[in-house]
């Protein structure tokens, strides 16, 4: 859930965590209960590691340009069948 910064005229700034759908709702200062105005701040972005960034880029690209498989590669997977336990009825 995003954290928004609000400013009270008397008490100063404070942060509120609320759903994005409720961002336009009135906010009240937790100290004096007066109405507060939202302060627009830059988003808090984090830098991803290189492997994570590559995975996300591949995932995003596959949504728009999926890879088409034209041939099988490698050995087919073997399916192991284990005998059913004696207490299982067929």
Secondary structure, 3 states (H helix, E strand, C coil): CCEEEEEECCCEEEEEECCHHHCCCCEECCCCCCEEEEECCCCCCCCCCHHHHHHHHHHHHHHHCCCCCCCCCCCCCCCCCCCCCCCCCC
